[in-house]
Amino acid sequence: MAKRRQLEVPSAEALKEIEEGFARETSRIGTRAPIADVAADAARHKDPLPQHLREENARDKADAKALRLAREKGLVLTEVPLHEITADALSRDRLKMDEEDLAELRRSIADHGLRLPIEVFEPSNPEAAGKYALISGFRRLAAMRELNALSGGERHQTIQAFVRKPDTLADAIVAMIEENEVRTGLSQYERGRAAAITVHDGVFATVDEAVATLFSSASKAKRSKIRSFALVHEELGDMLRFGPELSERQCLRIATGLRAGQSEAMRVALESHAVATAEDEWAVLEPLIEAVEGVGTDPKRGGRPRKTVERSGPVSLANDVTMERVRTEDGYAIRIRGAHVNEEMIELVMDRIKYLLEEV
């Protein structure tokens, strides 16, 4: 068993030595707590900013926050390298660019710079679609690329762009169509083609859904026509060489022929005829359309049957213009055709008819 140690009372000399040591230590620290000394030292070394600098710092923080929000919304202008932009990542709604207009745009950019930025977005599949995919500004991008090529790659290497963040691919396509409609209206055929292609690409399930979304601001009657234009592209898009040059009336008449079952006949006719102009192409299709106008719609094609039509036969005029009277259940119409027929002539005819009718 361990032997307990006996506690001994310190001697007077030992107590005096302890007291002297304690006095020496407390004299170094002083009467204040150590934390007070730390706080005082930090206060002495702190250099507070003047009021105007503190206000400037606050503005900088607010500006940085506003910039982040603007960047997230795609409102910040960015210089994007041309080679990082893929122009056809989206199926373009516009098929034809006028070379004269493009040359004029190219000269304008060379002389005065790009006045209107393009719009791009970052696709979810950059390995296939590129770092940036074009939304709007197809002609501006083409002009910049031509200027870059003409300079041997030394100049015009980047283009000003807004980097948008569309929620869906459909939103990007809607933005593309709206921009083209505002700046230079699409042709009737291009409107229908845009709707048909989005269905083919799986963006929309049906043409009705595509038209309702892409052309939501259009009237009900206009959307109905665009569905007919889409039918023309679906059935004949791979055969028509001059689709964008078709008028609204021509597109609607072609759709009528297609609904009446003339699809195969039209395809055969287009394949067997060499056409060099839009007029040649229409001349191939028109007889096939006339053969079924006034005939009920093919039940296999769906749609509404057409009303009975009676024609007087063409009346030839001296200037190679022909007129034809058409009668339907709704009333009468006068059809005017010929190489010299244009919008100005039709306006004059309409004014004359209005004058005659008001005199009756």
MOGI-V52960 format. One line per field, one symbol per residue. psi: psi as a letter, one per 20 degrees, with the letter a starting at -180 (. if undefined). A space follows every 50 residues. Layout:
BEGIN
psi=???
END
This chain:
BEGIN
psi=pqpqpppqpqrhhghhhgghghhgghhhhaiqqhhhhghhghhhipnqqr ghhhhghghggghgghggghghikjppqopphiipohkhqoqhphppphg hghggghgghhirohoqrprroqimhhhirgpppgqkgggggghhghghh jkjhrlhrqpqpormqhrhhhghghgghghhggoqqrghhghggghhhgh ijgqhrhgggghghlhiqrhgghgghhhhhgggghjhihphkgiiprggg ghhghghghjjjgghgggghhipopirhggghhhhghhghhipiqqqphh iarqqqqpppqiqqoprhkkpqqpppprhibqqppprqhiprhgghhggg gggggghhi.
END
